Structures are given as C-alpha cells and as structure tokens.
Amino acid sequence: MAEHIQVTRALFNEVMVPNYAPAPIIPVRGLGSRVWDQAGREYVDFAGGIAVNALGHCHPALVTALKEQADKLWHLSNVMTNEPALRLAQKLVDSTFADKVYFANSGAEANEAALKLARRWALDKFGEQKQQIISFSKSFHGRTFFTVTVGGQAAYSDGFGPKPGAIDHAEYNNIESLKALMSEQTCAVILEPLQGEGGIIPGDLAFLQGVRDLCDQFNALMIYDEVQSGVGRTGKLYAYMHSNVVPDILTTAKSLGGGFPVGAMLTTTAIASHLKVGTHGSTYGGNPLACAVAEAALDTINQPEVLNGVIEREQLFRRELAAINEKHNVFSTVRGQGMLLGAVLNDEFKGRSRDFFLAAADQGLFALVAGPDVIRFAPSLVIPEADIIEGMKRFEQAVAQVKQG
Ligand SMILES: Cc1ncc(COP(=O)(O)O)c(C=O)c1O
C-alpha cells in the first residue's frame, strides 16, 4: 500500500517547481458545472479549466468512452496505428476543410507541428530564403521555445538563451502592419481568429480576410490557432466557420479532449505531404485513450442543438453581465463569442482583474482573467441555465466585494 500523504496547499510549495501560483483551495471532485474542494465547499465553474472542460466535469459520454477504452488498450506507440485515432481523424476531416490530421498532446505541440510543417513546406517548394513566420501582438501559441517565441509577448520567451529566428510580429487587427512585414520570404502567418490569452479580442472580419489575401499574394500559409476558440466554443465547431476565411493549417486542443490531454493539427493533403516519414513525431500523439475521449467529445459537441445552445448561453451571460454592470459600473464592454467572453474593466478598475478572480473564488465561483484588465468566462458549452444564474449571483457578490475594497 502506498504511504498516506496529507495533501495540503502548503505541500505544493514544498514539492512543486514554483512556476505556478495555484489558488489556496484544492478541488477534489466535479460534476457538470459544479466543483467541490477538500472541505466540501461547492463552486460554480465559469472557467472550465482554461476553456478545456467543454462538457463540464465527468460528462457521462466522456466517462464511458474513457472507461471502455481503458479496458481495451492504453498505448501502442506510432509504430502501430489504432482505431480511436483513425476514427477521430476521420471525423475531424469530415467536419472541417482538412484532409489530414496530425495528433499531439497539447496546444503548444499542435502549433509546434504546424510551424515546423510550414517551414518544411516552404523549404521544399521555394528554398531556404522563405523562412519568415509572422504572428501578432498579444497572441499566445504555447510554451515550447518555438511557440512561445512566435507568441506576442516577448517577456515569456526572454531569458532562455538564443531564440529561434526569422519570426516577426505585426499588430493584431491592423492589416497595414502585416502588409509592411510581408514579402516572398514570408512562409506563414499564424493567428488566433479570436485572441484568448491576449484579452478576448475578436479578429475583425475584414482583417481576417486581409490576412488570407496577403497570404495568397505572397505564397504564404495561413495558420489558424484554434486551440482556445475551437470545438464549439464560439457556437460553430471552429471559429473559422463564422466567415468565408479558410486557413491552410488549423490547430486544436483544449476542448478537443474535454479535459483529457490531446491536440491536433489539421491541414490539406498537398501541405501535409511535406511531413514525410521521420520528419516529426511524438510518443503519445494519437494515444488511444485520448482519442477515444476526444471522439466522444466531438460527437457530443458537433450537434446543431449543442452549438445553438452555446449562442443561447452567450445571450444569457451577456444579459446577466449587463444587469450587474448597470448596478455596479465596472466594465466598459463585454466582448468575445459564444462561451468565450471577456468583461473588460473600465478605467476605475483597470489592472485589477485578479482582484475580481480572487473575490469570485471567495464567493464560490471559478472565473478567469485574460490579462490585467479582462475577466474571462469559458464555462462548459452545456452549462445549465440554473448554474449560469447562480454563478452570476455569486459574481455580483464578488463585484460588490471588490468595490467595498
Ligand atoms: C490560442 C492558444 N494556443 C496555444 C495554447 C497552448 O496550449 P497548451 O497549453 O495546451 O500547450 C493556448 C493555451 O492557452 C492557447 O490559448
């Protein structure tokens, strides 16, 4: 028998690398959009991890898929293929622009694959001079050294030695700033159609179309990072489906596994052909447990009533937030789409998103921040109306708490 260890928050500081600063409570159980901590206190979950638990906690379809697969086969390696991976790939291909899928274990890894593929595609087709990758201010693409350097906050990639090169940053929603950087040497432009970590900033339709046009003009690949916006979160299976702008490569993770780690890169046959045998890989990518759960998540989410339900919930969220704001006057605007919303703090409360986050936890609500000025909500796509109402009641108490100081 394993020795019994008393788990407390203090233990984190003793045994964990200090790169996170988790909240004082330790959640131990979740069901739907409610979570309970060690002391038995119950919370409403408006965070969903960080836009991950797309079907809440312990959704029966996902639990069943995981348990069934757990009794069959856990892992093989990519020397073999497996049924859940191929079923999931088929469904992703059937429901998107893509013809081909590469599986990873996280968003960063999906982006790493996308960026490496873009570089290899450009090298094969145009030669060594075509290496430039352009991304945008405030973007977030993960924490591997390549993806974090591509991301829009230099502070995250500073202090780790020489950075990968040929990476430039333009201003998001400013097509002129992209135009000024682009040339025949541009190999790819990567962007989130709705920026998440950067503050829940939607890409303007004209801007997204402009990026597509410039990529076409300069023979560059357009990569959509839908790690946060994908798998139903905006009310479409992928956010690109709200417009006529179709990327060449799309990355997806977070909601894809509904809480089980899995990521994927989707692309066309012509582009995929440049990642030949041996060019890239991952021990766990395409793991049968992960793919079985993701298949169940995709089956459940990719239904008109679920996707339409996301839009209905967005409307309820917006109504509730507007009512709170009418009383307390703390936001300048609420932006985002579907179940990925950001309440932007007005001048009086600028820089204090963490205070709201902490007060919300005090009041029994998990919320999120997206930078210092934005309170982010990324709940389950199927959160019951009653949980939204109860969560908003608690959020209003949190707002009152912050205002009282
Ligand atoms: C848009 C976007 N891309 C990539 C990532 C990185 O994903 P992961 O943490 O799974 O590596 C994130 C995570 O927040 C994200 O929001």
Ligand as a Chemical Component Dictionary entry (heavy atoms), coordinates in Angstrom:
data_LIG
# 
_chem_comp.id                   LIG 
_chem_comp.type                 NON-POLYMER 
_chem_comp.pdbx_formal_charge   0 
_chem_comp.three_letter_code    LIG 
# 
loop_
_chem_comp_atom.comp_id 
_chem_comp_atom.atom_id 
_chem_comp_atom.alt_atom_id 
_chem_comp_atom.type_symbol 
_chem_comp_atom.charge 
_chem_comp_atom.model_Cartn_x 
_chem_comp_atom.model_Cartn_y 
_chem_comp_atom.model_Cartn_z 
_chem_comp_atom.pdbx_ordinal 
LIG C1 C1 C 0 -4.579 30.038 -28.569 1  
LIG C2 C2 C 0 -3.722 29.121 -27.778 2  
LIG N1 N1 N 0 -2.747 28.428 -28.400 3  
LIG C3 C3 C 0 -1.953 27.569 -27.741 4  
LIG C4 C4 C 0 -2.092 27.372 -26.386 5  
LIG C5 C5 C 0 -1.176 26.398 -25.687 6  
LIG O1 O1 O 0 -1.876 25.247 -25.378 7  
LIG P1 P1 P 0 -1.249 24.196 -24.337 8  
LIG O2 O2 O 0 -1.197 24.897 -23.012 9  
LIG O3 O3 O 0 -2.196 23.036 -24.373 10 
LIG O4 O4 O 0 0.103  23.857 -24.823 11 
LIG C6 C6 C 0 -3.078 28.074 -25.693 12 
LIG C7 C7 C 0 -3.221 27.892 -24.247 13 
LIG O5 O5 O 0 -3.753 28.717 -23.550 14 
LIG C8 C8 C 0 -3.916 28.960 -26.400 15 
LIG O6 O6 O 0 -4.877 29.657 -25.788 16 
# 
loop_
_chem_comp_bond.comp_id 
_chem_comp_bond.atom_id_1 
_chem_comp_bond.atom_id_2 
_chem_comp_bond.value_order 
_chem_comp_bond.pdbx_ordinal 
LIG C1 C2 SING 1  
LIG C2 N1 SING 2  
LIG C2 C8 DOUB 3  
LIG N1 C3 DOUB 4  
LIG C3 C4 SING 5  
LIG C4 C5 SING 6  
LIG C4 C6 DOUB 7  
LIG C5 O1 SING 8  
LIG O1 P1 SING 9  
LIG P1 O2 DOUB 10 
LIG P1 O3 SING 11 
LIG P1 O4 SING 12 
LIG C6 C7 SING 13 
LIG C6 C8 SING 14 
LIG C7 O5 DOUB 15 
LIG C8 O6 SING 16 
# 
